Amino acid sequence: STQSTWGAQATPRAGAGGSTPSHTPVRDALGINESEPGATPEHISIAKQEKENRRLQNAQRKSVQSKLGGLPQPQNDFELQLTLTEEQQLLLKSQDGSHIPAIEPDASDREKALLLAAKRAQEQLLKKQTKSVQRSLPRPIQPPQTELEIEDPNDPEELIEKEALSLVHYDAVVNPIKGKKPLQKVAPRLDYISEEYLQHAEALLKAQLTEEMSKSNLFIRKDDGNFQLVDFAQYSEECIEAHKDLIFLPNPPRYLYSKAASHGDRLAAARHSFEVARNHMTAEVEKASKLESRVQLLTAGYLKRSEGLLLKLLDSHQQVEDLRVELKCFENLAANEQMAMKQRTEDLKTDVKTQMDRESKLQVLYHKLVQDLADVKIQVQKEKEARAAKLRKRGGQRPDEENKTEIPMEVDAEPPKSEKKKKKKKKKYSALI
């Protein structure tokens, strides 16, 4: 948007050599007085200049919108034509029409292929690891640091133990346990063993395992030749029953059948079991007291806050119960009032009707009394005139004496106070109805 500024050729302001106005809004809207960029305003304030800028920007925006609105609607009717490079054209010419030129694979397909290849490579690498790593079995957190010295190179048990220790160290460095740092940066060197030797060793292990399982009473052979673990609950009960017949003697440390042991041996085994249990209990008590003190230290603030909150909770519960009782009472009271409201309304209507009838009778009586009063006044006036006429006939009377003998017969037509009170009551009952 173009800012509206005022240059040297702007229209002069009023009073500066002529009566021409400071600016012409219509021509400015048409863009006639657009001044040069960078010119400084000399005869208008900053607020007016900003207002003028906003007005021109709005006018230009509306003009652009009106022009865009006059454009025809787009028609989505088009064709795509692929332009081949020179190399692709030469390749098409050199090849048979039956052959399809090689097309570069899609980026997503290429990425999927790379991920699949990386996954397969990871699986192949995992197959070369130990079974403990493959199956995520438990491993020692801190493997032994010392190397095993072989006394007899021909002893297979020593060779197996050394190889197992080497594998444990290798796994601790290459595949450390989650959350643990490797023991060293350089992994120990392992001898490469071909796949054939590994398969042969696995077959030998399976044969030895089959032989051991056939001799053990923990497994039974099924009809298909495989072995199955016996009922663990039954085996556990048998072990417990067998353990009851055994006793441990501390000096010298050995196990004996209780039936074959003497009375002194059984007494010594019971004392040893009691000492072991007491020591274990003492250790557990100390451990529990330490944990209790630590828990009290850590949760002292929480306990104190919970006690305060418990008191507040009990107080709130009591308030809720009180409010529930009050609510029940007020609900019963409202129900009773609702039931008695109809009877009270009828009673009030009856009272109002009685009062209105009584006041109507009183109004009639009052009207009659007013008429009687008027009649009495007229009668008194007539008697007064007759008396005056008689006096004039007898010789006359002085005006001052006549005035003295006049009896004031003016009676206040205002109703008594009791009537006013009755009218107020009538208005009150009418408002209630």
N, C-alpha and C positions, 0 to 999 in steps of 0.2 A: 504494500500500500504506500502511496505517495504522501509524505507529510506536507501539510499546508503551511507555507512560510510566506513572508512578505519581503519583497525585494525593493530595489530602488525605484522600479517603475510601477509600484502599487498605487492605487487610487488615493489621493490625499484625503486626510481626515477633515472633518468639519471645522471651520475656523482657521484653517491653515492656507489662506489665500483664496478660498472659495467656499461655496455651500454644498459641495459634492459630499455625499455620505461616505463613511469610512470603508465600507465594502458592499458589494452587490451579491446577495445570497443566491439569486437565481443563476447569475453567470458563473459564480463559484461552483455551484452544483454541476454546471455544464463543463467545468474544467477550463473556463476562459482565463481566470486569474491565477492559474497555477504558477507559483514563483519558482525561482531557481533554487536548487538544493544548496543548503549551507547558508542561506540568507537569514539574517536575524530579525525578529520582529521589533519594530521601533515604535508603533503607535497603538498596540493592543497589549493587554495583560497576559500573564502566563495562563490563567484559568480560561480566558476566552480563546487563547490559542489552542489549548488542549481540547476544549469543547469543539472548536472548528475542525481539529484533526479527527476527532471521533466521528463527527458528522460526515466528513469526506470519506473516511474509511467505510462507514455504513453504506453510503451512497455507492461507492465502488463495489462493495460486496453484493449489494442488491443488483447492480448492473451485470456483474459476472453471473450471478445466479439466474437472472432472467435470460441471458444469452445461452447458458447451458441448458435451461429448460426448453429452449426452442430447438435443440438438436433432435434429430430423428432417433427413434428407439433402436438399439443394437440388434442385429440379426446374427444368430450363432450358426451361420452357414459358411463353413470354411473347409479347406482341404490342406493336409500336411504333405509336403514333398521333401523327401530326404535327399540332401545333396551329398554325393559321394566324393571322396577325395581322389586325387590322381592315382594313389597307390591302390585304393579299393577298385577303381575302374580297371586298372591294369590286371589286378587279380581276377576280376570277373571275366575279362577277355581271355586270359590264359587258361582258365578252367572251363570244364564242360558245362553245358547248361543243366545237366542232371545233378551236378555237385552244388551243394549249398555252401557259400563262403562262411568261414569261421567268424563267429560273432563273439565279442567280448562278453563274458558272463556278468550278470547283474551284481552290484556291490553287496546286496543283502545275501545272495546265494554264495558269493565268495567268502563273506564273513562267516556264514553257517558252516561252510566246508572247512575253514580254518579252525573254528571252534571244535568241530567233530574230530579233526586230525589231532588237535591238542588234547582232547579228551582221551582219544585212543592211546596217544603217547603217554599220558598220565597213567592209564590203566596198565600199559606194559611196564612202566616204571614201578608201579605198585606191586605187580606180580614178582618183581625181583627183591622186594623188601621181605622182612621177616613176618611170620604169621601174627606176631603180637601187634605189628603196625597195620597189617592188612585187616585184622579183625577188631582193631581198637581195644586190645586187651590191656589190663592193668600192667604197668611197668614200674620198676624201682625209681623213686624220685632222685635218689643219690646213689648211682652205681658204685661199686668198689673201685678205688683208684689203683690199687696194686695189681700188677700182672702176675698171672699164675705161672709158677715154674714147674715144668714137667720133669718128674724124676725118672719115669720109664717111658721112653718114646713109643714103645709097643703097647702100652696100656690104652685100650680104647676109651675107658671112662675118663682118664685124664685128658685125652685129646678132645673128647666131647665137651668136657667142662671148660677147657681153654677156648674152644670155638664159641661156646655159648657166652662166655665172658666178653669175647671180642665183639660179638653181635650186640650185646647189651651196650657196650661203649659206643659202637657205631650208631645205634639208634638214638642214644642220648645226645650225640653231636648232630647227626643229619636230621633226625625226626624228634626233636625235643618235645617233652610234655608241654601242653598248653599252659602258658604262664611262667615257664621256667626257661632260663637262658642256657644255651649250650655250654657244655663243660669247656670246650676248646674250639678254636676257629677251624682248625684243620682236622678232617675226619680221618680215623685210622684206616690203614690200607687193608683191604680184604682180598683174599685170593679168589680169582674168578673160577666158578664152577659151572660146567656146561649143563644144559637142560637135561641131557640124557642121564648124567650122574644124579641129578636131583630127583628125577622120576624113579630111578632105580632105588635111591635111598628112601623115597616115600613108600615104595612097594615093600621094602624090608621092614620099615617101621609099622606098616599096616599088618604084616604077617606076625611080627613080634607082639603087637597090641592084641591081635586076635588070640594068640596063644595065651597071653596073660589074662585076658578077659574070660577065656574058657576055664582057667584054673581058679579065678576069683569067684566068691559067692555073692558078689554085688551085682553080677550080670547073669542073665539067662539067655540061651540061644533060642531064637524063634524058628519057625518052620522054613523061612526063606534063607536061613543061615546067618542073618545079622543078630547082633546082641542088643538086649534091652535091659535097662536098669530095673532091678527088682523094686517092689513096693517100698518106698523110702520110709513111710510111717511104720510099716511092720519091721523093717530092718532097724529103725531107730529104737523101737520098743525092745527088740532083742538085744541091742547094744546096752540099753539101760539096765535090763535084767542081768546081763553079764557083768556090768560094772558094779552092781550091788554085791556081787560075790567077791570083789577084789578090794583089798586094803593096801594102803601105802605105808611103808615103814621108813622113818627118816634115817635110822642108823642100823646098818648101812641102807642107803636109799634103794628100795626094791618094792615090787608088788607081790602080794601073796593072796591065795584064796582064803577067805575068812574061815572056811571049814577046816583048812589045814593049819591055821595059825593058832598059837596058844593064847591063853587069857592075857598074859602080859603084852604080847604083840598087838592084840586087839585094843588093849588099853592105851598103848603107846600111839597107835594109829589114830585113835579117837582124840587123844591130847593134841597130836600134830594137826589134825583137821580143825580142832577148836582154835588153836593158835593161828592157823592160817586164816580162818574166818574172822577172828578178832582183829588181826592185823589189817585184813582187807576192810573190815568195818571202820576201823580207826582212820585208815587212809581216806575212805569215802566220806567220813564225817568231816575231816579236815578240809577236804576238797569242797564239800557242800557248804561249810561255814564260810570259806573264802568266796565261793560263788554268791552266797547270800549277802555277805558284806559288800561285795562289788555291785550286786543288783540294788541293794539299798542305797549305795552311794550314787548310782546312776539314775535311779528312779525316785529319789527323795522329793525332788521338785514335782514330779508327776503325781506322787502320792498325796502331797500337800494340796495340790490343785484339785485332785479328784475328791478329796475330803470336802473342800470348799464347794465344789460343784455338786457334790452329793447333798450338802445342806440346802443349797439353792434349789436342787431338784425336789427335795422333800417339801420345802416351802411352797414351791410352785404347784406340787401335787396337792397340798392341803388347800391352796387357794382355788385350784380347779374343782376340788370336791365341794368347797363352800359355795362357789359360784354355781355348781351343778344343783346343789340343794336349793339355793335361792331361785334359780331358773325354774326348777320344778314347782316351787311355791307360787311364783308369779304366773306360771302357766295355769296352775289350778285356779288361782285368783281370777285370771283373765277368762277362763272357761265359766266360772261362776258369774262373773260380771256379764258375760255374753248371754248367759241364760236369764239373768235378772233384768237385762236391759229392756226387753220387750214389756215386762210388767211395769217397770218404772216409767217407761214412756207413756203407757196407757194411763197410769196414775197421774202423771203430769198433765196429760191432755185433759183428763177429767177435772183436775184442779183449775186449769186455765179456763175451761168452759164454764165451771161454776163461778169463777171470779168475773168472767166476762158478762155472764147473766146478771150477777149482782151489781156490777158497775153499770150495766144498761138500765136496770131498774133505778139505780141511784141517779143516773143522768136524766131519766124521765122525771123522777121526783124533783131533781134540781131545776129542770126546765119549768115544771109546774110552779115551783116556789118563785122562780124569776118572774113568771107571768103574774102570780099573785102580788109580788112586790110592785110590779109596774101598775097593776090595778090599784093597789093601795096608794101609790104616789099620785095617780090621777085623781083618786077620791080626795086625797088630802089637798091637792091643788084646787079642786073644785070647792071644797069647804073653805079654803083660804080666800078664794075670790069672793065667795058668798059673804064671808065675815067682813071683808073689806068693803063690800058694797053696802052692808048694813051700817058700818061705821060712817061711811060717807053720807048716808041718808040721815043719821043722827046729828050730824054737825061736823063731821070730819075729824081727822086725826093728823097730828104732825108726822111728817115723813120719818123723822128720827125715831119716834115711838113705834111707828109702823114697822120699821126695820127691826126694832128690838123685839117686837112681838112675833116676828116671823120665826117659825120653827124649822130648823134645817131638816129636810126630809131626804137628803141625798144618802142613798144606801150604796155601799160598795158592792158592785156586781161580781166581785172576785169570789170564787168558791172558797169554802173553809179549808184548813190545812189537812183535815182528814180526807177530803176529796182529792187533794193533790197527791197524797200518799197512795191512794187507791189507783190513781191514774198511773203513777210510777210503777206500781206492781203490775198493772195491766200491760204496760210496755215491756217489762222484763219478761213476763210469761209469753208475750207475743214473739219476742226475740228467741226464746228457747224453742218455741214451736217451729 
